[in-house]
Amino acid sequence: MQYLVSVIDDKSNPGSTDRQPAISAFNERLIAEGYWVFAGGLADTDAATVIDNRGEQAVFTDGPFVESKEYLAGVWVWEVPDLDVALNLAAEASKVCDRKIEVRPFQ
């Protein structure tokens, strides 16, 4: 089963900025164990653009779709046998990257 694993940072209390070596080692382990599908860090929310093309014309709005102190800082996509494996890996990921993690299955 595949899961979207979201890394959540906090503008008022951000995670440590020196975590890249530990994150890289964690990613290497995910790859070696066959769980890694994709991963990527995201630019700051100031770089976001929201597009709404549900009406007559597309509307482009600078900034995130919602203003919040917490924001999506990065994602993984994992393929794991079950939710328990995903949750155990997510607990490790939270420690490794010093940020909250959200786990959501793909339908």
N, C-alpha and C positions, 0 to 999 in steps of 0.2 A: 504494500500500500504506500502511496506517496503522500507526503505531508509538506505543507508550506510552514516553514519555521521562521518567524519574524523576530528580528532583533529590535527591541524598543529602547530608545535612549530618552533622556530627560534633560531639557534645556536648563533647568534650574539646578540639577544635580547630575551632571553627566558622568558616565562611566570612565574608567581610566583610559588614557590615550596611548599607553605603552603596551597594549595587549596583542599587537599584530604577530609577534613571534609565537605566542601561545595559540592564537587563532589559526595560524598557518599549520602548526603541529597537529591541532585538532582536525583541521581539514584533511591533512595527509592521512590521519587515522581513519576518517570517514571514507576516504577513497580506497584505502587498503582493505577495509571491511566491506566494501561494496555498497555503502549507504549513500554516498555523495552523488547527487544528480546535477546540482547547480548551486552556486553561491555568488553573492555580490553585495558590496556595500553601496549605499546610496548617497548622493550629494545632499547637502543641507536642504531643508524645506524651502528656503528662499529661492532655490533654483527650480522649483516645481511650477508646472502650468496645468490647469484644469481645463478640459475641453468639454463643453456641453452642446451636442448637436442634435438635441431632441426637438428643437423647434424649427422655425423657418430658416435660420442661419446658425452656423456654429458660433458659440461664444467662448472666447479664450480669456481665462482669468489667471493672472500671475499669483503664485503662492500656492500653498497646500489647500486641499479640499476642506480642511477643518483646522482651525487654529487651536493648538493645544501645547502644553509644556512637554508632553510626551509625543514622540514621533517615531516613524519607521526609519531605522538607521541602516538596515540591511536585511537580506533574506538568504535562507538556504532552501533547497528542495531536497528532501531525503526520501529514499525508497527503503523502507524497513518492513520486517515481517508483521508488526502489529503496533498498537498504540503504546503498549508498555515499553517497547524498545525506543520509540520516538520520545516518550516522556523522560526516560532515563538519559538519553543522549541530550535532550534539551536542558536537563538539570546540569549536566556537565558543561554544555555550551554557555549557559548563564554564568557559571563560575569562570569559564575561560575568557569570555569577552566582557565580563563585569557589567552586564546589562540584563534587563528583563527579557524573557523569551515567550512568544506565543506560538502554540502548535495548533495547526488546523489541517484536517484531512482534506484532500481533494475528493470531489464527488465522482 
